[in-house]
Amino acid sequence: MMLNNAIAAYQDTGTIHNNAIAAYQDTGMMLNNVVAAYSAAIFCISRCAYPYKRLPSFGKTMVGENVLASSISISA
């Protein structure tokens, strides 16, 4: 019976370890969401504050949007 209890305690320890890994992964996901929200805020600010900075060859495309899109693709 004591041996079974030791095995059960060992399995519980493994479960706690797995939960810690899952919590760490959730923290990483939250960090990614914060980065995405920050990028979206910068994108909105760049669109609202600098509507006159447009590239003549692309029409609706702005320089800030191109830089932000490239930075998001690199970070993602």
C-alpha positions in Angstrom: 0.0 0.0 0.0 2.8 2.4 0.7 4.4 1.6 -2.6 1.1 2.3 -4.4 0.9 5.6 -2.5 4.4 6.5 -3.6 3.6 5.8 -7.2 0.4 7.9 -6.9 2.4 10.8 -5.4 4.9 10.5 -8.2 2.2 10.6 -10.8 0.7 13.7 -9.1 4.1 15.4 -9.2 4.2 14.7 -12.9 0.8 16.2 -13.3 1.8 19.3 -11.4 4.9 19.6 -13.7 2.7 19.3 -16.7 0.4 22.0 -15.4 3.4 24.2 -14.8 4.4 23.7 -18.5 0.9 24.5 -19.6 0.9 27.6 -17.5 4.2 28.7 -19.0 2.8 28.1 -22.5 -0.3 30.2 -21.6 2.0 33.0 -20.4 3.8 32.9 -23.7 0.5 33.1 -25.5 -0.5 36.1 -23.4 2.8 37.7 -24.3 2.1 37.2 -28.0 -1.3 38.7 -27.6 0.2 41.8 -25.9 2.6 42.1 -28.8 -0.2 41.8 -31.3 -2.3 44.4 -29.4 0.7 46.7 -29.3 1.2 46.3 -33.1 -2.4 47.0 -33.7 -2.3 50.2 -31.6 0.8 51.4 -33.5 -1.0 50.5 -36.8 -4.1 52.5 -35.8 -1.9 55.5 -34.6 0.1 55.5 -37.8 -3.1 55.4 -39.9 -4.9 58.2 -37.9 -1.9 60.4 -37.4 -0.2 60.2 -40.8 -2.9 59.8 -43.5 -1.0 62.2 -45.8 2.2 60.0 -46.0 1.2 57.8 -48.9 3.4 56.3 -51.5 2.5 57.8 -54.9 3.0 54.4 -56.7 0.8 52.3 -54.4 -2.1 54.7 -53.7 -3.6 53.5 -50.4 -0.4 51.9 -49.0 1.5 54.0 -46.5 5.1 53.7 -45.6 4.3 53.0 -41.9 2.0 50.2 -42.9 4.6 48.5 -45.0 7.2 48.7 -42.2 4.7 47.4 -39.7 3.6 44.5 -41.9 7.2 43.4 -42.4 7.9 43.6 -38.7 4.8 41.5 -37.9 5.7 38.9 -40.4 9.2 38.6 -39.0 8.0 38.4 -35.4 5.3 35.9 -36.2 
